[in-house]
Amino acid sequence: MDDLENRLRNWGRAVRDPRSRDARAWSLEGNYRRSSTEEAEDEAPRRRLPSPDVDDAWDIEIAARLLPIAHHVLLWLRYVKRWDDDDVIRHWRTLMSEPMSKRTLQEMDASSRINLATALELPQVVRKERAIRVVRGILRQALDLPEISMA
């Protein structure tokens, strides 16, 4: 997948599509989780879109988790939940405890895409190590612990 917009749409479809949930668990814990939304055998088959590219969606998911939380939430609302601008603006105060204007939304949207494109350029090993450092930093800050060297 070439275009970032197409990759983000694929990511949203992969997260929403129960077929792709069995292909890869959407969790960094690494534990396989069976999908709770399985089709009934007696249900008539429906015309479906082709399956999303789960591997590419997973690359987007890992990169999105490295973004600041507000940017990750914005991308999630746009591509997974498929909210339009008005819905995002209306619910942003509830979700993030701060107001959002149309202009701020456009600026944040552009910034989120730039940050995501930058994160996608990092090799996956570096992204995973960086994600681990970010999580450790958050936990250390939340629990008020001293810095621990993991050499």
MDAnalysis code that builds the backbone (N, CA, C; Angstrom):
import MDAnalysis as mda
import numpy as np

u = mda.Universe.empty(453, n_residues=151, atom_resindex=np.repeat(np.arange(151), 3), trajectory=True)
u.add_TopologyAttr("name", ["N", "CA", "C"] * 151)
u.add_TopologyAttr("resid", np.arange(1, 152))
u.add_TopologyAttr("resname", ["MET", "ASP", "ASP", "LEU", "GLU", "ASN", "ARG", "LEU", "ARG", "ASN", "TRP", "GLY", "ARG", "ALA", "VAL", "ARG", "ASP", "PRO", "ARG", "SER", "ARG", "ASP", "ALA", "ARG", "ALA", "TRP", "SER", "LEU", "GLU", "GLY", "ASN", "TYR", "ARG", "ARG", "SER", "SER", "THR", "GLU", "GLU", "ALA", "GLU", "ASP", "GLU", "ALA", "PRO", "ARG", "ARG", "ARG", "LEU", "PRO", "SER", "PRO", "ASP", "VAL", "ASP", "ASP", "ALA", "TRP", "ASP", "ILE", "GLU", "ILE", "ALA", "ALA", "ARG", "LEU", "LEU", "PRO", "ILE", "ALA", "HIS", "HIS", "VAL", "LEU", "LEU", "TRP", "LEU", "ARG", "TYR", "VAL", "LYS", "ARG", "TRP", "ASP", "ASP", "ASP", "ASP", "VAL", "ILE", "ARG", "HIS", "TRP", "ARG", "THR", "LEU", "MET", "SER", "GLU", "PRO", "MET", "SER", "LYS", "ARG", "THR", "LEU", "GLN", "GLU", "MET", "ASP", "ALA", "SER", "SER", "ARG", "ILE", "ASN", "LEU", "ALA", "THR", "ALA", "LEU", "GLU", "LEU", "PRO", "GLN", "VAL", "VAL", "ARG", "LYS", "GLU", "ARG", "ALA", "ILE", "ARG", "VAL", "VAL", "ARG", "GLY", "ILE", "LEU", "ARG", "GLN", "ALA", "LEU", "ASP", "LEU", "PRO", "GLU", "ILE", "SER", "MET", "ALA"])
u.atoms.positions = np.array([
    [0.843, -1.175, 0.000],
    [0.000, 0.000, 0.000],
    [0.891, 1.241, 0.000],
    [0.633, 2.151, -0.938],
    [1.530, 3.283, -1.128],
    [1.076, 4.508, -0.346],
    [-0.103, 4.929, -0.603],
    [-0.611, 6.180, -0.083],
    [-0.988, 6.065, 1.396],
    [-0.593, 7.061, 2.185],
    [-0.886, 7.023, 3.620],
    [-2.391, 6.979, 3.889],
    [-3.158, 7.707, 3.105],
    [-4.618, 7.704, 3.284],
    [-5.190, 6.297, 3.086],
    [-4.738, 5.601, 2.045],
    [-5.196, 4.225, 1.810],
    [-4.756, 3.294, 2.930],
    [-3.548, 3.503, 3.428],
    [-3.055, 2.665, 4.529],
    [-3.876, 2.898, 5.794],
    [-4.250, 4.153, 6.050],
    [-5.070, 4.455, 7.225],
    [-6.471, 3.851, 7.088],
    [-7.039, 3.912, 5.892],
    [-8.358, 3.290, 5.668],
    [-8.274, 1.778, 5.851],
    [-7.195, 1.177, 5.349],
    [-6.984, -0.259, 5.524],
    [-6.881, -0.602, 7.008],
    [-6.159, 0.226, 7.769],
    [-6.013, 0.034, 9.218],
    [-7.384, 0.051, 9.886],
    [-8.204, 1.032, 9.550],
    [-9.546, 1.116, 10.125],
    [-10.378, -0.106, 9.789],
    [-10.314, -0.550, 8.533],
    [-11.072, -1.744, 8.136],
    [-10.568, -2.973, 8.870],
    [-9.251, -3.089, 9.016],
    [-8.682, -4.268, 9.678],
    [-9.102, -4.331, 11.142],
    [-9.145, -3.201, 11.816],
    [-9.549, -3.190, 13.223],
    [-11.037, -3.519, 13.355],
    [-11.850, -3.029, 12.415],
    [-13.298, -3.286, 12.482],
    [-13.688, -4.663, 11.976],
    [-12.912, -5.257, 11.084],
    [-13.281, -6.506, 10.413],
    [-13.003, -7.719, 11.303],
    [-14.045, -8.483, 11.667],
    [-13.824, -9.634, 12.548],
    [-12.912, -10.691, 11.927],
    [-12.841, -10.762, 10.595],
    [-11.955, -11.748, 9.960],
    [-10.500, -11.442, 10.250],
    [-10.133, -10.170, 10.329],
    [-8.731, -9.837, 10.559],
    [-8.360, -9.942, 12.032],
    [-9.330, -9.929, 12.918],
    [-9.022, -10.072, 14.344],
    [-8.448, -11.447, 14.643],
    [-8.890, -12.468, 13.890],
    [-8.331, -13.789, 14.096],
    [-6.926, -13.897, 13.518],
    [-6.634, -13.076, 12.516],
    [-5.333, -13.135, 11.878],
    [-4.240, -12.554, 12.776],
    [-4.568, -11.550, 13.548],
    [-3.580, -10.916, 14.417],
    [-4.308, -10.257, 15.570],
    [-3.905, -10.531, 16.780],
    [-4.526, -9.895, 17.947],
    [-4.113, -8.432, 17.975],
    [-5.041, -7.525, 18.253],
    [-4.748, -6.093, 18.270],
    [-4.285, -5.694, 19.655],
    [-3.194, -6.305, 20.082],
    [-2.672, -6.017, 21.393],
    [-1.162, -6.182, 21.355],
    [-0.445, -5.313, 22.033],
    [1.010, -5.425, 22.093],
    [1.446, -6.474, 23.105],
    [0.509, -7.037, 23.845],
    [0.866, -8.038, 24.840],
    [1.329, -9.330, 24.197],
    [0.916, -9.561, 22.949],
    [1.334, -10.757, 22.250],
    [0.469, -11.968, 22.533],
    [-0.575, -11.805, 23.304],
    [-1.461, -12.923, 23.595],
    [-2.513, -13.027, 22.510],
    [-2.680, -14.232, 21.985],
    [-3.688, -14.444, 20.945],
    [-5.062, -14.404, 21.577],
    [-5.953, -13.659, 20.982],
    [-7.335, -13.594, 21.477],
    [-8.267, -13.974, 20.356],
    [-9.141, -14.899, 20.615],
    [-10.108, -15.329, 19.610],
    [-11.181, -14.256, 19.458],
    [-11.636, -14.075, 18.236],
    [-12.668, -13.083, 17.955],
    [-13.987, -13.502, 18.583],
    [-14.677, -12.560, 19.192],
    [-15.970, -12.861, 19.812],
    [-17.115, -12.687, 18.826],
    [-16.809, -12.207, 17.631],
    [-17.867, -11.967, 16.646],
    [-17.699, -12.920, 15.477],
    [-18.081, -14.145, 15.665],
    [-17.998, -15.134, 14.594],
    [-19.355, -15.248, 13.923],
    [-19.328, -15.445, 12.605],
    [-20.583, -15.569, 11.871],
    [-21.266, -16.884, 12.196],
    [-22.563, -16.829, 12.280],
    [-23.337, -18.054, 12.460],
    [-23.274, -18.865, 11.170],
    [-23.188, -20.182, 11.291],
    [-23.036, -21.027, 10.111],
    [-24.261, -20.992, 9.207],
    [-25.448, -20.802, 9.780],
    [-26.657, -20.827, 8.976],
    [-26.956, -19.470, 8.324],
    [-26.165, -18.462, 8.590],
    [-26.376, -17.141, 8.012],
    [-26.027, -17.153, 6.525],
    [-26.817, -16.477, 5.731],
    [-26.545, -16.400, 4.301],
    [-25.277, -15.579, 4.067],
    [-24.411, -16.022, 3.158],
    [-23.189, -15.259, 2.914],
    [-23.505, -13.900, 2.300],
    [-22.777, -12.878, 2.762],
    [-22.956, -11.526, 2.252],
    [-21.782, -11.158, 1.362],
    [-22.039, -10.239, 0.444],
    [-20.944, -9.733, -0.390],
    [-20.058, -8.866, 0.496],
    [-18.788, -9.160, 0.496],
    [-17.866, -8.431, 1.353],
    [-16.745, -7.808, 0.542],
    [-16.167, -6.796, 1.122],
    [-14.955, -6.225, 0.546],
    [-13.834, -7.242, 0.720],
    [-12.791, -7.146, -0.082],
    [-11.663, -8.043, 0.135],
    [-11.089, -7.832, 1.532],
    [-10.502, -8.864, 2.073],
    [-9.915, -8.763, 3.411],
    [-8.860, -7.670, 3.442],
    [-8.799, -6.940, 4.547],
    [-7.770, -5.906, 4.658],
    [-6.378, -6.538, 4.764],
    [-5.382, -5.768, 4.430],
    [-3.991, -6.200, 4.572],
    [-3.614, -6.056, 6.049],
    [-3.680, -7.158, 6.764],
    [-3.492, -7.144, 8.220],
    [-2.060, -6.758, 8.593],
    [-1.084, -7.221, 7.837],
    [0.308, -6.894, 8.163],
    [0.575, -5.395, 8.044],
    [0.044, -4.779, 6.989],
    [0.216, -3.340, 6.834],
    [-0.551, -2.589, 7.929],
    [-1.739, -3.072, 8.256],
    [-2.525, -2.444, 9.324],
    [-1.782, -2.532, 10.654],
    [-1.105, -3.638, 10.889],
    [-0.351, -3.792, 12.138],
    [0.808, -2.800, 12.180],
    [1.463, -2.555, 11.026],
    [2.520, -1.538, 10.968],
    [1.969, -0.168, 11.349],
    [0.789, 0.170, 10.831],
    [0.153, 1.450, 11.165],
    [-0.180, 1.489, 12.653],
    [-0.713, 0.391, 13.198],
    [-1.090, 0.333, 14.619],
    [0.117, 0.586, 15.518],
    [1.221, -0.072, 15.234],
    [2.426, 0.107, 16.062],
    [2.935, 1.544, 15.957],
    [2.966, 2.097, 14.746],
    [3.423, 3.477, 14.567],
    [2.479, 4.458, 15.252],
    [1.170, 4.216, 15.173],
    [0.192, 5.120, 15.801],
    [0.336, 5.121, 17.315],
    [0.745, 4.011, 17.880],
    [0.909, 3.938, 19.336],
    [2.106, 4.736, 19.826],
    [2.983, 5.142, 18.919],
    [4.120, 5.978, 19.292],
    [3.768, 7.466, 19.293],
    [2.636, 7.816, 18.709],
    [2.230, 9.214, 18.624],
    [1.735, 9.711, 19.972],
    [1.737, 11.036, 20.168],
    [1.080, 11.572, 21.369],
    [-0.383, 11.104, 21.396],
    [-0.916, 10.911, 22.578],
    [-2.246, 10.294, 22.725],
    [-3.323, 11.047, 21.943],
    [-3.268, 12.371, 21.922],
    [-4.295, 13.143, 21.211],
    [-4.271, 12.824, 19.711],
    [-3.075, 12.664, 19.144],
    [-2.969, 12.341, 17.721],
    [-3.466, 10.924, 17.449],
    [-3.119, 9.994, 18.335],
    [-3.584, 8.612, 18.176],
    [-5.109, 8.550, 18.261],
    [-5.680, 9.257, 19.230],
    [-7.143, 9.277, 19.383],
    [-7.796, 9.870, 18.140],
    [-7.233, 10.948, 17.620],
    [-7.808, 11.570, 16.430],
    [-7.812, 10.598, 15.247],
    [-6.691, 9.932, 15.002],
    [-6.639, 8.956, 13.908],
    [-7.621, 7.810, 14.142],
    [-7.727, 7.364, 15.383],
    [-8.655, 6.275, 15.726],
    [-10.100, 6.695, 15.440],
    [-10.455, 7.908, 15.858],
    [-11.824, 8.381, 15.635],
    [-12.125, 8.518, 14.143],
    [-11.167, 8.998, 13.375],
    [-11.386, 9.208, 11.944],
    [-11.449, 7.914, 11.145],
    [-10.537, 6.979, 11.415],
    [-10.408, 5.820, 10.531],
    [-11.007, 4.533, 11.102],
    [-11.012, 4.375, 12.391],
    [-11.616, 3.167, 12.970],
    [-13.088, 3.419, 13.258],
    [-13.380, 4.507, 13.962],
    [-14.773, 4.837, 14.275],
    [-15.489, 5.518, 13.111],
    [-14.717, 6.084, 12.178],
    [-15.241, 6.774, 10.991],
    [-16.115, 7.981, 11.344],
    [-15.689, 8.751, 12.340],
    [-16.415, 9.962, 12.704],
    [-16.050, 11.073, 11.725],
    [-17.036, 11.939, 11.425],
    [-16.742, 13.103, 10.593],
    [-16.262, 14.246, 11.496],
    [-15.879, 15.363, 10.877],
    [-15.325, 16.493, 11.632],
    [-16.262, 16.971, 12.734],
    [-17.550, 17.085, 12.419],
    [-18.507, 17.594, 13.412],
    [-18.604, 16.675, 14.633],
    [-18.600, 15.368, 14.407],
    [-18.645, 14.428, 15.541],
    [-17.390, 14.521, 16.394],
    [-16.238, 14.630, 15.752],
    [-14.979, 14.744, 16.492],
    [-14.989, 16.008, 17.342],
    [-15.352, 17.130, 16.739],
    [-15.378, 18.408, 17.469],
    [-16.367, 18.343, 18.634],
    [-17.539, 17.779, 18.388],
    [-18.583, 17.714, 19.415],
    [-18.158, 16.861, 20.618],
    [-17.449, 15.768, 20.370],
    [-17.110, 14.838, 21.452],
    [-15.688, 14.999, 21.988],
    [-14.892, 15.859, 21.380],
    [-13.489, 15.993, 21.780],
    [-13.353, 16.433, 23.232],
    [-14.179, 17.381, 23.678],
    [-14.084, 17.866, 25.062],
    [-14.311, 16.730, 26.055],
    [-15.264, 15.862, 25.763],
    [-15.543, 14.730, 26.644],
    [-14.377, 13.753, 26.654],
    [-13.811, 13.488, 25.485],
    [-12.737, 12.495, 25.378],
    [-11.406, 12.992, 25.922],
    [-11.055, 14.231, 25.589],
    [-9.717, 14.726, 25.904],
    [-9.695, 15.890, 26.896],
    [-10.837, 16.286, 27.411],
    [-10.943, 17.364, 28.401],
    [-10.399, 18.700, 27.901],
    [-10.560, 18.963, 26.622],
    [-10.164, 20.260, 26.068],
    [-11.039, 20.558, 24.850],
    [-11.282, 21.843, 24.569],
    [-12.129, 22.192, 23.418],
    [-11.393, 21.981, 22.099],
    [-12.169, 21.891, 21.027],
    [-11.607, 21.690, 19.688],
    [-12.379, 22.560, 18.711],
    [-11.646, 23.305, 17.884],
    [-12.280, 24.094, 16.823],
    [-11.998, 23.413, 15.482],
    [-12.688, 23.845, 14.462],
    [-12.486, 23.274, 13.117],
    [-11.040, 23.494, 12.660],
    [-10.521, 24.678, 12.928],
    [-9.144, 24.992, 12.514],
    [-8.144, 24.135, 13.291],
    [-8.347, 24.005, 14.595],
    [-7.469, 23.180, 15.419],
    [-7.504, 21.730, 14.942],
    [-8.687, 21.257, 14.591],
    [-8.841, 19.892, 14.098],
    [-8.039, 19.696, 12.809],
    [-8.123, 20.643, 11.884],
    [-7.385, 20.533, 10.621],
    [-5.875, 20.547, 10.860],
    [-5.422, 21.423, 11.763],
    [-3.994, 21.492, 12.077],
    [-3.522, 20.196, 12.732],
    [-4.320, 19.682, 13.675],
    [-3.957, 18.457, 14.375],
    [-3.979, 17.260, 13.429],
    [-4.935, 17.257, 12.507],
    [-5.034, 16.178, 11.531],
    [-3.773, 16.140, 10.663],
    [-3.354, 17.287, 10.187],
    [-2.139, 17.363, 9.367],
    [-0.911, 16.946, 10.175],
    [-0.827, 17.423, 11.399],
    [0.288, 17.079, 12.272],
    [0.310, 15.580, 12.579],
    [-0.865, 14.987, 12.789],
    [-0.949, 13.550, 13.068],
    [-0.416, 12.743, 11.901],
    [-0.775, 13.144, 10.685],
    [-0.315, 12.425, 9.490],
    [1.199, 12.549, 9.321],
    [1.731, 13.747, 9.564],
    [3.180, 13.947, 9.442],
    [3.911, 13.101, 10.477],
    [3.429, 13.134, 11.726],
    [4.056, 12.342, 12.784],
    [3.960, 10.848, 12.501],
    [2.828, 10.403, 11.968],
    [2.664, 8.986, 11.644],
    [3.605, 8.585, 10.509],
    [3.701, 9.421, 9.481],
    [4.609, 9.125, 8.367],
    [6.049, 9.038, 8.861],
    [6.427, 9.910, 9.781],
    [7.773, 9.884, 10.359],
    [7.985, 8.603, 11.153],
    [6.993, 8.223, 11.959],
    [7.102, 6.991, 12.754],
    [7.186, 5.756, 11.861],
    [6.490, 5.775, 10.732],
    [6.518, 4.637, 9.815],
    [7.876, 4.480, 9.128],
    [8.655, 5.562, 9.063],
    [9.976, 5.484, 8.436],
    [10.992, 4.786, 9.324],
    [10.724, 4.712, 10.628],
    [11.633, 4.025, 11.542],
    [11.558, 2.521, 11.302],
    [12.673, 1.819, 11.397],
    [12.597, 0.355, 11.317],
    [11.741, -0.182, 12.469],
    [11.055, -1.289, 12.248],
    [10.143, -1.806, 13.271],
    [10.832, -2.101, 14.586],
    [12.061, -2.595, 14.554],
    [12.768, -2.902, 15.792],
    [12.938, -1.634, 16.609],
    [13.317, -0.546, 15.940],
    [13.490, 0.733, 16.632],
    [12.152, 1.204, 17.193],
    [11.061, 1.041, 16.397],
    [9.742, 1.467, 16.868],
    [9.347, 0.708, 18.129],
    [9.584, -0.604, 18.148],
    [9.182, -1.408, 19.305],
    [10.001, -1.002, 20.530],
    [11.319, -0.826, 20.349],
    [12.159, -0.402, 21.474],
    [11.741, 0.978, 21.970],
    [11.420, 1.861, 21.036],
    [10.970, 3.204, 21.423],
    [9.638, 3.121, 22.161],
    [8.746, 2.266, 21.699],
    [7.449, 2.093, 22.374],
    [7.655, 1.583, 23.796],
    [8.581, 0.664, 23.965],
    [8.867, 0.140, 25.310],
    [9.398, 1.257, 26.200],
    [10.303, 2.091, 25.668],
    [10.831, 3.224, 26.455],
    [9.719, 4.196, 26.834],
    [8.817, 4.477, 25.885],
    [7.707, 5.402, 26.156],
    [6.818, 4.849, 27.266],
    [6.483, 3.571, 27.185],
    [5.621, 2.956, 28.197],
    [6.313, 2.951, 29.557],
    [7.591, 2.604, 29.583],
    [8.326, 2.621, 30.862],
    [8.358, 4.027, 31.453],
    [8.549, 5.039, 30.587],
    [8.555, 6.419, 31.063],
    [7.211, 6.829, 31.651],
    [6.135, 6.414, 30.993],
    [4.789, 6.732, 31.495],
    [4.555, 6.052, 32.841],
    [4.922, 4.779, 32.938],
    [4.744, 4.054, 34.199],
    [5.602, 4.658, 35.305],
    [6.850, 4.991, 34.967],
    [7.744, 5.582, 35.955],
    [7.173, 6.912, 36.460],
    [6.638, 7.709, 35.538],
    [6.055, 9.000, 35.908],
    [4.786, 8.802, 36.735],
    [3.941, 7.874, 36.324],
    [2.684, 7.636, 37.030],
    [2.918, 7.086, 38.430],
    [3.921, 6.228, 38.563],
    [4.199, 5.600, 39.856],
    [5.254, 6.357, 40.643],
    [5.790, 7.436, 40.061],
    [6.802, 8.268, 40.692],
    [8.017, 7.428, 41.116],
    [8.533, 6.649, 40.166],
    [9.690, 5.791, 40.416],
    [10.947, 6.411, 39.832],
    [12.112, 6.068, 40.384],
    [13.365, 6.566, 39.780],
    [13.629, 5.846, 38.467],
    [14.465, 6.455, 37.619],
    [14.791, 5.846, 36.318],
    [15.607, 4.580, 36.550],
    [15.245, 3.537, 35.799],
    [15.926, 2.238, 35.928],
    [16.621, 1.956, 34.621],
    [17.882, 1.629, 34.690],
    [18.619, 1.282, 33.484],
    [18.375, -0.184, 33.168],
    [17.992, -0.466, 31.918],
    [17.720, -1.836, 31.495],
    [18.816, -2.290, 30.523],
    [20.064, -2.045, 30.858],
    [21.183, -2.392, 29.971],
    [21.460, -3.870, 29.948],
])
